[in-house]
């Protein structure tokens, strides 16, 4: 989840046909499309990678407006969609991936501004809730998986098997916490202690 990058293997290249390599400047990446005939290289920034991750998390729609987001509408020099903070940065220290979405730039600048989602008009807010339902479904499904892993760890017959179930449970818990945190920021009625920028 988030901006985690993993080592790319030859199997990944064969499966996806793309490679993401961090450049020496540490601020951008090279996306390489590999095929049998030629190699295409495109340089993208960390922001572009983050936007792409958010785009995937949101099922290619703006959470606030419901507009479909195409790749070309958030990448490049004049993006129509940009990263916004669910809990506004002016009111919160939260700069985590959980607190970010890819949002219609005009809506963010003219309507959302420094508001929390719950502070938007009743109509706008009621239209947002179905668009974040898939995040709630993800974390609820993960709760069931975590419970299964707890049972598997208790039933394990040897230490190695038990440790594997515990590690799996911890990974699932981190993923659960991410999706729940992302969803909770949209339904939060006030910025809680630890989130406040004052």
C-alpha positions, -999 to 999 in steps of 0.1 A, spaced: 0 0 0 10 36 -2 44 43 -19 60 10 -11 83 -2 -39 96 -37 -42 125 -52 -61 115 -59 -96 121 -95 -108 123 -110 -143 89 -126 -136 74 -91 -129 88 -78 -162 73 -108 -181 40 -105 -163 36 -67 -165 59 -57 -193 70 -26 -173 99 -18 -150 100 10 -125 135 21 -116 144 50 -92 168 75 -107 199 86 -89 183 120 -81 160 101 -57 131 123 -69 120 106 -101 116 72 -117 121 57 -151 92 36 -164 105 11 -189 82 -8 -212 100 -39 -223 90 -59 -253 110 -82 -276 116 -55 -302 124 -23 -283 125 -6 -250 106 26 -242 117 48 -213 96 75 -197 108 96 -167 81 101 -141 83 120 -108 75 106 -73 43 127 -74 33 110 -106 38 76 -90 18 87 -60 -10 100 -83 -10 67 -101 -13 48 -68 -42 70 -57 -59 67 -91 -58 29 -87 -71 31 -51 -101 52 -63 -110 29 -91 -102 58 -116 -128 82 -103 -127 114 -84 -141 107 -49 -156 142 -47 -171 147 -81 -176 112 -95 -158 122 -127 -139 95 -145 -101 101 -143 -80 92 -173 -42 88 -171 -37 119 -194 -59 140 -171 -35 137 -141 -1 133 -157 18 159 -176 22 197 -174 -14 208 -170 -32 182 -149 -70 184 -144 -67 163 -113 -42 167 -85 -34 153 -50 -56 168 -22 -56 163 15 -88 148 29 -81 165 62 -68 199 51 -31 205 57 -39 239 71 -58 221 99 -39 189 102 -3 176 103 -14 145 83 5 142 51 2 104 49 -10 85 19 -42 77 39 -50 114 39 -46 119 1 -68 115 -29 -67 124 -65 -92 152 -69 -107 174 -96 -84 205 -94 -113 230 -99 -135 213 -73 -106 212 -48 -97 249 -53 -132 263 -56 -155 241 -35 -136 219 -10 -108 244 -2 -99 239 35 -129 218 45 -132 183 57 -155 161 36 -183 162 62 -183 201 60 -192 200 23 -228 205 13 -252 177 23 -257 168 -14 -219 166 -21 -212 146 10 -240 121 4 -226 115 -31 -191 108 -17 -201 80 6 -209 54 -20 -176 62 -37 -156 52 -6 -177 21 1 -151 -2 -15 -126 9 10 -149 -1 39 -156 -34 22 -118 -40 19 -111 -34 56 -141 -54 67 -130 -83 46 -95 -80 60 -110 -82 96 -123 -117 87 -89 -127 72 -71 -115 104 -94 -135 126 -87 -166 104 -50 -161 108 -53 -158 146 -70 -192 146 -44 -207 122 -16 -194 145 -32 -210 175 -37 -243 157 -2 -244 142 17 -275 151 53 -261 149 70 -228 156 78 -220 119 42 -225 109 30 -204 138 55 -176 130 43 -176 94 7 -171 104 16 -144 128 36 -125 101 7 -129 77 -17 -115 103 6 -85 110 7 -77 72 -31 -80 70 -34 -58 100 -13 -31 84 -33 -33 52 -66 -32 72 -54 -1 92 -45 16 59 -80 11 43 -98 19 75 -77 50 80 -84 62 45 -122 56 49 -123 71 84 -108 104 72 -139 109 50 -164 102 78 -146 120 106 -167 148 121 -138 167 137 -101 166 135 -90 145 165 -59 151 187 -28 139 170 -42 151 137 -45 187 146 -22 214 132 -22 235 163 
